[in-house]
């Protein structure tokens, strides 16, 4: 039975599973990480592509044991671990493809983890990830919209992101309260910020979007010196709200703070 505490909602529509895997464009040279195998809807399909390496990280011990049976007599691995503590670099040296119907309760934390991993190691080839639709919409949102925020800005510093398809909630068991969306992440050839600026970017976006309906004057005056405000013409943002500042302008702020 699905474990509510672990945010488990199993994908039960095989045609959707096949579409997700088709977008990954796997072959025998692929190195694949899947987080949360569930009933192996994606796992079995990935295995059938005979990737060079394939690791599933599954927290549920029962599901982990099923994966071990599936991988018997192969070099593929199922690791019974918390995905947030899993060390990708220990298992994958390059060209990593991440595919996951993400556990809802840790999806944003996993995304931030992989963004930082890419920023540090530039090791990810692509990610095909399923989110709750509301969160997915926030990730791909653009400035001047209500859904634009921290996740949009931080994600786009390292990835080009494309919405692949919406997935109706009826395609899961148990049926969740909301629909889902599948997003495709391709690493940028050149990151918009250096990893040393990631902490500043998180700090700025958290501070600004904590009170997203308030204008930016006091926020900017609290975070930057008078000289920085003058030198970088930050006063032009005083009458804006956080959602009216572009990603590139936030990246600029993260470099000067």
N, C-alpha and C positions, 0 to 999 in steps of 0.2 A: 504493500500500500504506500502511496505517496506520503512523505513526511512534511507536514505543514511547517514545522519549525525550520526545516531546511529550504523552504521556498520551492518545493518540488511541484511542478506542473508538467506532466509528460506529454510530449508531442506524439499524437497518435495518427496523424494523416501522412501516409507514406509518400504521396505525390509532392507534398510540401517539403518533406525531408530530402527527396531527390533534387528538387529545385535548389535548395540551399547548398547541397554538395556540388551541384553542377556549377554554381557561381564560384566555388572555391578553385575550380580548374586544377584538380589534383592530378598527379602522375607518379611514376615510380621514383622520382627524385624529390618528392615532397617530404617535408618534415612537419608533422602535424601534432598539435596539442588540442585536446578537447577537454573542456571543464564541464562536469556534470553529465554523465552518460544517460541518466534516466533509464528508459527501457531499451536503450541501444538503437533508437530510431536513426540517429546519425552515425553512431559508432560502427554498425555493421556495414553501412554504405562506404564509410571511409576505408575500412579494412579491405573492402573489395577492390579498391584502387591500388593496393599493394604499395603504399608509400614507403619511402626509405626508412623512416622512423615514425612511430605513432605512440603517443602517451596519452592516456586518459587519467585525469585527476578526479577522483570520486570520493566524496566524504562519507557517503552512506556505505557501511560495511557489507550489507547484503548485495547492493548493486555492484560494489567493487568485486565481490566474489564471482558474480556473473560475468564480469569483464575478464577476470582471470581465466575462466572456462573458455570464453570466446577466443582468448589470445593463446590458448594452449598450443604448444609446438610452433610458436612464432617468436620473433624478437620484439614484439609489441608489448607494452607494459600498461598495467592499471596500477595507479598509486593511490592508496587510501590516505588522503591528506586533505587538510584545509587549503583550498586553492589560493587563499590570500598569503599563505606561508610557503607555498611551492616556489622553488628556485629554478626558474626557467633556464637560466644561464648554465646551471649544472648539467642539464640534459640536452640543450640545443645550442649549437655553436653558430649557426647561420641559417638564413632562409626559412624562418619559422612561419607556418600558417596556423593561425588560431581559429578554431571553429567551435561555437558554443551556443546552445540554448541556455543563456545565463540564468543561474539561480537568482530570482528576483531580489532577494534580500541582500545580496552582495554585488549586484551588477555594476553599480557606479564605482564602488571601491575597486573591483577588478579592472574596470576600464582605466581608472587613474593609475593603478599599478602597472598595467601594460604600456600606458603612455610614458611613464617614467622609465620603464625597461627599454622602450624604443629610443627614448631620448639619450639614454646612457650607452646602449650597445648597438643601436641601428641594426637590429638582428631580425626584425619582423618583415616578412614578405607581404603578407596581407592578413586581415582579420575579417571573418564573417560571423557576426554576432547578433543574437536575438535579444531584444529588450522589451519591457512593457512599452506600449505605444507612446504613452506620455513622456517617458524618459527618452525614448528614441527621437521623438519630435524635439525635445530640448537639445539633444546632441547636435542635430543638423540645423537648428534654428539660426536665422540671420539677425543682424542688429535691427533695431526699430520694431521688434516683435516681442510679445509678452513672454514667449518661451526661451528667448535668447538669454544666456547667462554663463555661469562659470564653466559648465560642462562643454558648451559650444566652443568657448574661447580656448580652453586648455586643450581640447581634442584637436582643434584645427591648427594648433601650433606645430603638430607633428604628423597629422594625417589628412589626406583628402577623403572625405566621407560622402557616401552615396546611399540613398535609401533604395533597397532592392525590392522589398514587397511588404505589404501588410499581411498579418496572419490573424484571422478571426479566432476569438477565444474558444469557439466550439471545437477547434482542432486540438484541444488539450484535455488531459484528464489528470486531476479533476478540473472542471471548467473554472478558470480564474475569473475575477471580476472585470478584467479589462482585456482588450485586444493587444496583440504584440506587433512588433515590426523588426525586420531583418535589415541590418546595416552592413555595408562593405567599407572597410578601412584600408586605404593604400598609403604607405608611408611617403611623405614628401621627399623629394630629392635633396632638399635643403631645409632643415628645421627652421621655424620662424624665430625660435629662441634657443639659447644654449641651456644645458641642464642646470647650470649654476643660477640661471634666472627663473627656474621653475618655481622655487619656493616663493620668490617675490611675486610671480604671477598669481599663484594660489592665494597669497596674502591679500593682494590688491583686489582680486575678483571676489573673494569672500567678504572683504570689508565693504566693497561697493554694493554688492547684490544682497547683502544682509538686510538692507533697507532700500529695496529697488525702486520704490515709488518716490523717494526723496531725491532732490536735486543734488548735484555733486560738489557744490562749493565747499561746504564744511569738510567733506570727505577728502578732497584734494588738499585743503589747507592743513588737515591733520596728518596726511601722509607725506607731503612734500614740503621742502623749505621754500621760503619766498624766492630765493635765487633760482631754484629748479622750476618753480611756477613761471617765473619771468623768462628764463633761458629757453624753456621748451613750450612756451605759450599755452600752458595748461589752463589759464583763465578762460580760454574759449569754451572749455567744457563745464564751466560753473553752472550754467542754466540748463545743462543736459541732465537727463536721468541715466543711470548705468546702462540701460539697454540701447541708448543712443550713441554710445562710443564703440567704434569698430574693433575687431580683433587686433588689427595692426596697431591701433592706437594703444590698446592695452599692452601689447608686446613692447611698444616703445616705453611705456611707463615702467614695465618690469626691468628694463635695462638701466633706468636712471635712479631708481629708488635706493 
